[in-house]
Amino acid sequence: QQKRGALGSTALFGEMGVTAFPEKYNAQAHALLLFVALLPAAVHVPVNFNIVLSASLTVLVGCLRSVKPEGETHQMETMTSKDAMRFPFVGSAVLLSLFIAYKFLPKEWLNALLTIYFLGLGLLAISSSIHPVVEKWVPETIRSKEIGIKREISIPYLMPEPTKLLLTISELISVVLSIPLVLMYAIKKHWLANNVIAIAFSIQGIEFLSMGSVKIGTILLGGLFFYDIFWVFCTPVMVGVAKNIDAPIKLLFPRLLEIDADPDAAKPFSMLGLGDIVIPGIYVALLLRMDVSRGTQRSYFYTVFIGYVVGLATTILVMNLFDAAQPALLYIVPAILGCSYVPAWYKKELGFLFSYSEESASAIDGSKETKTEVEKKEE
């Protein structure tokens, strides 16, 4: 919203750019993800298979949405090398703070505050995720009509810069359609509503966050590799927070159908934290955009995406083998980095891969476009 303030009356979702590329595969991936997310509510799906399939499809959808057609507005939050180096320490501080809070404060109070906080975020995440579909069904004559507060307002700490709060008709419809799911989560804390919000968070994170360069991505993944190992194997903090926190920052996978489970007993669930989806997903999306910018076959994307699936499957295998919680990034990070650097070594592109950055690629593309325009004028 702060960025939007500088754009005048640009609509809230309009600045993001919502048309995914390639559209055919994007639509198929969205449909399959929706089917997989809803299926466990009707039939029993093997938990381990469900975890790998749901997480992999979420990463795939986020990656496809992160690639935009030429000329489409797409503002991304880009990480710097300092951000990447600080991230594990900041994450550790937040994690430890939550652990201490749950240890000394009433769990119900903390979860109630988190529920209120995530209601608004969940509403924005779901509406942003479904907006591309909704927009196509709204007549073009009213699709882009804006409604809202046209006078610039500011809210301390939230919107310090004066901003116009405007929504297009299609965005408003997306918000209205998202409200029932958010209320379902707030009232019943149903696992299905939790997963819809969590998947929406993941898709938006992968779509609109960027590591900026492969080098920064390698630094971040390397730091989180040791972060995950330490907090899972060396302390009870990670597992303790995951079990206590009641917020849509993890995917829940029912081991039994609700009709088969004892209604008075706690529902048995397996869980997967969103960090194990979003962080690797941002790296995979970076390599997809790299392949697209080069105009070549998406060889790096394919190998790295397969690496993610293999790394996650290995996590599940080891977890069941030792019957203990496992740090997923312990297996995912070597898998996706190996599946990017090994092919680069084979193709003799190690230097190119490690030095690739989206900023330099954009500058090169811009110079090419300028050169083409000059040549056209000369003709």
Salt bridges, closest charged atoms under 4 A:
GLU23 OE2 - LYS136 NZ 2.54
GLU77 OE2 - LYS3 NZ 3.05
ASP83 OD1 - ARG86 NH2 2.94
GLU207 OE1 - ARG65 NE 2.88
GLU207 OE2 - LYS68 NZ 2.65
ASP246 OD2 - LYS189 NZ 3.23
GLU258 OE2 - HIS190 NE2 2.71
GLU349 OE2 - ARG294 NH2 3.00
GLU358 OE2 - ARG289 NE 2.52
